Amino acid sequence: MNKALRKAVIAGNWKMNKTRPEAAALIAELKPLVADAGCEVVACVPFTNLETVLEAVKGSNIKVGAQNCHFEKSGAFTGEISADMLAEMGVEYVVLGHSERRQYFGETDETVNKRLTAALAAGLKVILCVGEMLADRENGITGELVALQTKIALKGVSKEDLKNVIIAYEPVWAIGTGKTATAEQANEVCAIIRGVIASIYDQEAADGITIQYGGSMNAKNAAELVAQPDVDGGLIGGASLKAVDFSVIVKAATEG
Ligand code: PEP
C-alpha cells in the first residue's frame, strides 16, 4: 500500500517538562508554525498541563495527549489517572508502554496490554511504544522482542479497535541519547512490526496502521527517517520542547 494513504503522525512527548505558563507559551509559539501541517500533530503533555494545553490548542490543528493512564476505571490507586478521566477532559491520545515507564516504573507487556484495552474502551487513541535495549540489538533479537511486545500489548484488541492504535518503534538506546537509529534500521523494524500486524489481523490492517519511529529524532535527521516507506511519522521527546525544531519535523512529515 502506498504510504501516502496512511496517516503520518508527529507526536511530541514532553515527558516531565513545562509548568503551565511554559506549556501555554510553547503551544502559542507552535500553533502558527504547524497550522499548514499535512500530518496529524499531537502534544503529549504532563497531566498537570492537560487543561492548560486543551485550552491553548483551541482553534488549531494540534491534538492533545497524555503520557500514561491506569487500567482500572477508579479506586484505590494513589497517584494514578484513569482513561475515563482523560477522555472526560477532552484528551484524545495517550502514550502507553514508553520505555521510561517500563524501565523506571515497572511497566510490563501485560500491564501495557491492560492499560491499552482500558484506554481504547474509554475512547482514547493510543500511541503504543515498543523497542529493544542495546543488548537485545547486539544479541540479534530485536525483531523477536519487538514482535513479542506488540503481540502481548494488542492481546484482545479487535481489528476495529486497532484503528485507534498507533505504534511507535523506539529503540531504547536511541531515546534521549542523541544516538539515532539509521533510517534503514528504523524502517527495517517498522516493517517487521507491520508484518506482525498482518499476522495477527490481516494485510489490510497492516497497510492501514500508523507506525512511527522515535529516538533522538530532530530537525536535522527527521526528513530522512520519515521518508522511509514503513515510517509514518515520529514520537519526539527532546525536540518537541522547541517549537521551531518540532515544526521542522512536522514539515518533514508533511513532505515525506
Ligand atoms: C521519547 O521520549 O519518546 C523520545 C523519542 O525521546 P527523544 O526524542 O528525546 O529521544
Boltz pocket constraint, residues with backbone or C-beta under 6 A from the ligand:
constraints:
  - pocket:
      binder: B
      contacts: [[A, 13], [A, 15], [A, 170], [A, 174], [A, 175], [A, 176], [A, 177], [A, 178], [A, 214], [A, 215], [A, 216], [A, 217], [A, 235], [A, 236], [A, 237], [A, 238], [A, 239]]
      max_distance: 6.0
